[in-house]
Amino acid sequence: YRVTGVTPPKGYVFDDCDHDQDNGGGVYTDVTVPANQDATGILYVSKIPTLASHVYDCTTGQSTTLVPGSDISVNGTDEGTNHYGPVQVTEGNYTVKATLPAGWTFVQCPPSSYDGSNTETPFLENGTDTDVIFYAAKLPSLAAQVYDCTTGATTKLVAGADLTVNTTDLKANTYGPTTVPAGSYTITATAPAGYHLV
């Protein structure tokens, strides 16, 4: 006899349970009824898996603050938001990708095991809930100005002064603020004729 499931409970799906039975993914089971004996056909169900994803701010450490302007796509479909789900999905492989706004970068964020990549490829099994979490941090910004201190500290820029960042001559008396990669920078100022650095 073949015992076939018709409708699983809400939020559940028929499951072959050990994933190696030839029973239509758990939708049916074949039962042999011996003479003068009872037999039982057993079908299994599992919770439908759910998928969620978030892009969290790790600028000052692990948090659950969402990164504004970030975006998530699932299997190529742009969700247009920095969080997704949880949504019930079918069992299988998924590709979840995050995109950051300007001025942000993906980072590892201990104690999370997240590796700092922009793409994760989880396999969702029936009965599981998966939250794909990305972490990002604001890129540092760098600025420099040459101010006039002839009569004391001011915020008046010195005309004709020049700034160099690392080896790039900016030919300007002000720079930034500009987002830059983390690291060491050398800023050199040159005073125009009639001025000296103090």
Secondary structure as UniProt FT lines:
FT   STRAND          2..4
FT   TURN            10..11
FT   STRAND          12..15
FT   HELIX           24..26
FT   STRAND          28..30
FT   TURN            35..36
FT   STRAND          44..47
FT   STRAND          50..57
FT   TURN            68..69
FT   STRAND          71..74
FT   TURN            75..76
FT   STRAND          77..78
FT   STRAND          83..88
FT   STRAND          92..93
FT   STRAND          96..99
FT   TURN            102..103
FT   STRAND          104..106
FT   TURN            110..111
FT   STRAND          119..120
FT   STRAND          123..124
FT   TURN            126..127
FT   STRAND          129..138
FT   STRAND          141..145
FT   TURN            150..151
FT   TURN            159..160
FT   STRAND          162..165
FT   TURN            166..167
FT   STRAND          168..169
FT   STRAND          174..179
FT   STRAND          187..190
FT   TURN            193..194
//
